[in-house]
């Protein structure tokens, strides 16, 4: 392939909001046997490291140099996105970074996902986005499939964090495939625009396997979800190819952006394409020729254009190593019964490492997940006594205290209990003023008492959504809050990207119906939704 030494031209793509998992991810919990395997004691020879950088926290059992290189490549990829798109993403707070676990094997990743066909996955959420990959090694500069999936998802994360408006599904996924297939080199440079090695390109060569351009442009998430694996692969392959062609071919310069602007104005995807690209028959033939072209462009980005930024490295202590497998399960999300088993294991580890704040904070998380609030609070208190900056301990102490306050019937006692429950979150805000939990619980402290929220509490919820633009549920709640207060314009701004989200499915249809309901509502007309908002929070 011909390599260009110039920078990637801004593709004109507009960001996407993807709070749902892509094809590789499923939501089912793993079976008991898999859970037991994951919670088995980690080998005493484990060599776990944590690398903490501006946008990521990585945990891996590998050589120190390998983990550092992995972290550097992730930060280089972030710089590549900024450099290539002309967009800048504000540095997240310490607790708003993506946590990446290298589980160690495909078997462990699949057990965590609860599926047999998963290579790696990513969970975007305001509570802390987390990703699971297999390992941190490279092969000729390219990462394994699990890490490619992580990079694919980070493209969505990056776009969602810089602009909430979403692209049509083919463009959304084509952009993610285009940027995520990258090779990193020891000198700090990278090659972008590579063909996705894990995709089957018989879907380009063989017409009967191909997703035609006319079909590609019109596919939505429901259509794609109903397809078999081969048809899905065809969609992703052809989306990459169409995006690559439009983004790199001089004869089509500016057309990708022009198409997207027409979609933003409200034109259906296919109509916008016909208006900007012209006859789609020649376009179909051109992209096939583009794929066959041995000189199809790739782009070399030099190291001085891909800054890494500062990072810290430390070896996990014995208590952290002993509990890391259980931590991965908790971060993945487990039901109460399994959480009780996790808590029992962590209590055993805590007896061996009574002075370990990380183990105590993790125990608080497990007890909270198991529904044992007083035990969660006790474990959190022990963690905070050992380490006053144990962030997660404050989160689970406050969350458990909220759940206890909710049970009280007497209004005065209830109000006092909520005031006490806010104290851990107020302390947490002094440690990390960008942590999302204090902002959300400030609003909840009113909502759960059925009291009108203060302006500061409402502003806190809006700020929380701004800090987690990838969390659709949080934006839905924010939009509903605006409707409840009669801020119709603000509610439309909050909800509109959810309605056009290509992965939204039934949720998007519901939001569209809500926006249609608001169409003739005047600014200032309050529509009571507080009970519905409360229901979203209390269903946790």
N, C-alpha and C positions, 0 to 999 in steps of 0.2 A: 504494500500500500504506500502511496505517496504521502510523505509527511510535510506538513506546513509548520514553519517555525513561528508564524504569526499567532496572535491570540485568537481565540474563538470569537466570532462576531456574535453580538447579542442576537439570540434567535427570534426575539419578538414574542416569545411564549409568555403567557400570563400564568401566574401561579395556580396551583391546585390545592384543594383542601381535602385530605384523605384521612379521615379518622377511622375508617374501616380497614381491615386487613386485606392484603392482596391475595391472589390465588393460593399462595403457599400456606396461608394461615387458617386455622380453624379455631373455634371457640370452645370446643369440648374439653373437659378436664381429662387428664390422663387416668388410666386404670390404676387400681391399687398396686399391682405388681410394679408398674413403672414408677409410681411414687416411692415405693420402698427402695427401688434401685437408686433413685435420685437422692434419697435421704440416707443412703448407706454412708458410713464413715469415710471421709476422704483419706486417701493414702498418706501415711506419715511422711512419705518422700515428696509430697506435693510441693510445688515451688510457685505458689500463688503470688501474683503481683497486682497492685493497683496503680494505674497511671491516670492522673487527673489533669485534664487540659481545659481549654476555654469552653468547649462545646460537648465534651464527652468525659465519662468516667469508665475506664475499661478494667475488667477483672479477668485474669487468665492464668492458667497453670502452664507456664512455659518459661523459656529462657528470658531473662530480663531484657536482653537486646531485642528479642522478637516482639515482646509486648510493647516496648517503646516504639519500635518501628511501626507497629500496627496503629498505635495512637497518633504517631506523626502522619501516617497516610490518611487517617480519618480527618485530621485537621487540614492536610493538604487538599483533601477533597472539598472541604468547606470553602477553602480559599479558591479552589477551581470554580465552584459555583458562583462565588461573588465576582471573580474575574471574568467569567464567561457570560454572565447575564447582566453585569453592571448594577446588580442589586447588592445592598449591604444589609446584613442582619445584625441587629444590636446584640452585644454580648449578653448571654443569658445569666441569670443569677446562679449561684452554686447549686441550688436544688432544682433548677430547671434544665439542667443538662441531660443528655441521653446517657443512660447507664447501659453498658454493653457487657454481657457475660459470654465468655468463650466456654461453652459447656464441655468441650473436650472430645465429643464424637457426635456423629449423625444420630446414633441411637439415643443419646441423652437429649439432643434437641427434639427429636420426635416424641420422646416420652414427655418432655415439658409441654409440647404443643398438643399432645393427646391425639396424634395422627401419624400414620405410617408413610405419608408422602410429603413430609415437610423437611426442607433443608435448613431453614433459618426463618426467624420471624421477628416482628417489631410491634410493640403495643403503644400507640400514642395516647397519652392521658395526662390530665392536669396533675394527678397524684405523682407523676414522675414517669416519663416515657422510658421504656426498657426494650432492649433488643437481645436476642440470643443467636449466637453464631457457633460454628463448630470449633474453629481454631484460629490462630493469628498468623499462620505461616503464609508465605507467598510462593508462587511457581512462575518463574520467568516474569516477575513483576505484577502478575495478575493474582487477585485474591480468589478464594474458593467461592462456590455458589452461594453459601450462606452469607458471606460478606457482600457479594454482589447484590443480594436481596436487601441487605442493610443499606447499601449505597442508594439503591433504587428508592427505598422508603425515605432516605434522607433527602433526596431530591424533592419528594412531596412535602416533607417537613420544612425544608428550606423555602419552597414557594409559598406554602401556607403561612409561614412566619413573616413573609414580606408583603403579601397581598392576599386577601381572602377570596377574591373572585376565582372561580374554577373554570377549567377548560373542558371541552368535550372529551369523552373518555379516551378516544384514540390519541388525541394530542397530549392528554394527561399522562398516559402510559408511554407513549412514544418519547416524550421528553425524558421521563424517568429512565427508560432503556438507553436513550442516547447518552445521557451524562454518566450513568452508573457503570457503563462498560469502559473501564479505564485501566491503564497499566501504570504502576508507580515504579520509579527507578531509583537506584541507590544514590544518585547525585541530587535527588530531590525534585526532579522533573517528572512529568506525567504525559502520557499519550491518551487523548480522548477521541471519541468518535469511533471506537472499535465495534466490530460486529459482536452481538451477544453470543458468546460461545455455547451457552446452554440452550439456545433456541434451535429448533429444527427449521432449516431453510429450504426443505422440500416444499414448504408452503409458499415459497416464492418461485421455485423452479417449476413445480407441477401445478398446472392451472386448476386441476380438480381439487387441490388442497389449499388453494389460495383464497384469502379473504379479499374480494374485489374492493377497490377504492370506494365505489358507491355504497357498498355495504359497511365498510370500515367506518366511514364518516357518520353513519347513522346509529351505530351500535351503542346501547346504553348498558348500565350495569346489570339490569335484569336479563337482557338478551345474553350478555356474556356469561352470567352465572348459570344459565340453563344449558350452555354448550358443554360438550365433552372435552376431555383434556387436549386432544389433538386440535380441535377447533379453537380452544383458548390459546394454544401455542401459536396457531396461525395468526390470531388477532394480535398478539404481542409482537411477533416477528414483523408483520406487515405494518404495524404502527411505528415500530422503530425505523423501518425502511422509509416510509413516507415522511416521517419527521426528519430523518437524516437527509433525504433528498431536498426537501424544501428549505432546510436550514443551511445547507452547504453548497447548493447549486447557484451559480451566478445568474443564470437565466431566470431563476425563480426568486431572486433577491427581493425581500420585502413582502412577498406574498403570504408567508406564514403569519406575519404580524397583521397584514391587511385582513386576512381571513378571520383572525381572532377578534379584531376590532368589530367586524360585522356581527360576529356571534354575540359580543358584548352589547351591541345595539339591539339585540333581540332576534336576529335572523336565525332560522334553523340551520344546523350544521351543514346539511347537504346543499341548501340554497346558497349559503355563504360561500361554500367551496366552488360551486358552479359560477358564481359571480366573480370570484377573485382568481381561481385557477383556470377558468375556461372549460373547454370540453374535457370531461374526465376520462374519456377513452384514451387520448394521447397520454394523459398523465399516468394511467395504468401502465402503458407500454414503457414510458420513460423511467418509472421507478424499478421495473424489472431490469432494464438496461443498466440502471444505476447500480443495482446489486451485482450484476455480472462484470461491471467495470473494475478491472484489477487496480486501477489508479483511483478508486473511490477514496476521497480525502479522509485523513485523520489529522489530528492537531497536536502538536507538541507544545506544552506549556513549560517554560523554563522555571527552575527552582526559585529564582528571585521574584517570580510572580505568584508563588504558592507559599506564602509564609506560614509557619507552624504555630508560632506564639509560645509562651512559656508553659511548662507543664512540670508536674512533680511525680516522682516514682517512689513507691515504698513496697516492701514485702509485707504480706499479711501476717499478723501474729498468729500464734497457735490456736487461740480461740476462734479467730475469724476463719482460719483454714478448716477447723473442725466443723464449723457451721455453714460453710459456703454453699454446700449442696442444698441444705434446707432453706437458705436464703433465696436461692434461685427459684425454688418452688413457691415461696411466699410472694416473691416479686412477680411470678407468673400469674398468681391468683389461684387460691384453692378453696374448696367448700369447708364449712365449719368442722365437720367430722375429721377431715384430713388435717385441718389446722390444729386440732387437739393433739393429734399424733406428732405434729411438728413441734408444738409447745412442750410435749413430754420429752422429746429428744433434746430440745434446747435447754430445758431445766437440768437434764443430765450433764450437758456440756457446761452449764453455768456452775455446777458444783465443782467441776474441774478447774474452771477459770473464774472464780468469784469476783475478781477485780477487773473483768473485761467489760467495758462499757458497751462495745459493739454487740456482744452476745446478749447483754441485758436489754438493749434497745430492740434487738431482733426478737427476743422473747416477748417483749411488750407487743410487738406487731402480731406475733402468732396468737397470743392470748386474746387480742382484740378480734382477730379473724375468727377465733373459736367462740366469740360471744361472751368471754369471761372478762368483764370490764374491770372489776376490782383487782384482779390478778394482773391485768395489763397496766393499770395505774401503778401498782406496787413495783412491777419490773421497770417501768419507765422512771419512777423515782430513784431506783437504785442506779440506773444508767446515768441519770442527770447528776447524781451525787458523785459518781466516778468521773464524769466528763460533762461540764456545764454547757458544752457546745454539741451535745449529742442530739442532732436535729430531729431524727426520727422518733426519739423518745418523747419529745415535746408533742409531736404530731399525734402519737397514739395515746398519750396521756390525755390530751385535749379531746380527741375523738371519743375515747371511752367515757370521759366525764360528760360529754354532750349526750351520749346515749343514756347515761344514768339520769341526767337532769330531765330527759324526755319522759321518764316514767313517773315523775312527781305530779300530783294533782293540785296541791295547794299553790295558788298563784304566787304568793310571797316566797315560799320555799323554792318554787320553780325558778323564779327570777334570780334568787340568790345563787342557786346551783348553776345557772347559765353564766352568771358573772364569774364564778370560780372556774368554770370550764373554759372561759376565755383566757384565763391567766397563762396557761402554757403557750397559747398562740401569741399572746402579747410578748412573752419572753422570746419566743421563736423569731418574731419580727425584728427584735433587736439584734439577733444573730445574722439573719438573712432577710433583708427588707424586700427582696423579690420573691420570697417563698409564697406560693399561691394559697396554701392552707389557711393562714391567718386571714386573708382577704375573703375567702369563701365563708369561713366560719363567723366572721364579723356579720355578714349578711344573714347567715343561718340563725344567729343568736336572737334575731328579731323574729324571723319567719317561724321558727319552731315554737315560739311563745304566742304566735298569732297576734303580733304587735306590728304596727306600721314601722317599716325600716327608716332609719335616719338617712339624710342625704349622703352622709359619709359612708354608711353601710352600702348604699346603692352604688356609690362610686367605687367602693372596694370590689364589688362583684364585677363591674365593668372592667376594672383594672385586671382582675383575675383572668377574665376572658381574653384580654389583650395579651397577657403573658402566656396564654395557652391557646393560640389561634387554631391549633389542630384538633381541639377537643370540641366536637359538634354538640354534645350534650350541654356543655357549659355555655356555648353561644345560644342554644335554644332557650335555656333558662334565662339568660340575659335578655333575649328578645321578649320572652314572656313577662319579665319584670317591667320592661318598658311599656308593654301593652297594659299591664295592671295599673300603671301610673298615667296612662293616656299619652305617652310619648310615641305616637304612631310612626313618625318619621324615623326615629331612632330604632324602633322595633323592626321596621322594614330593612334598615341598614344591617342590623344584626342577623336577620333571618334569610335575606335574599341569597347569600352564598350557599346556605344549606339547601335551598330549593333547587339550585342548579348543580349541586355536587354530583358528579357522575357515579359515585359509589353510594349515593344516599338511599337508593331503593325505596322501600315503603315510607321511611322517615322523610325523604324528600317530597314525596307525594303529599304527606300530611302537612308539611310546611307550606307547600304550594297552596293547599286548601286554606290554610290559615292566612296566607298573604292575600288570597282572593277575598276572604272574609273582611280583611282590613281595607280593601280597595276603596270603599266609599266611607270609611270612618274618618271623621274630622280630627285634626290635631287637638289634643286635650280631652278627648272622650276616653275616660278610664273604663276598662273592661276587666272586671274582677277575675284574677287568675291565681291568687295567692295560694289557694288550696291545691291547685294543680302543681304549682312550683314546689310546694312543700312535699307533695307526693313524689316528685322526682328525687329530692334529697333523701327522703325517708325510705326509699326503696333500695338503698345501698346494701 
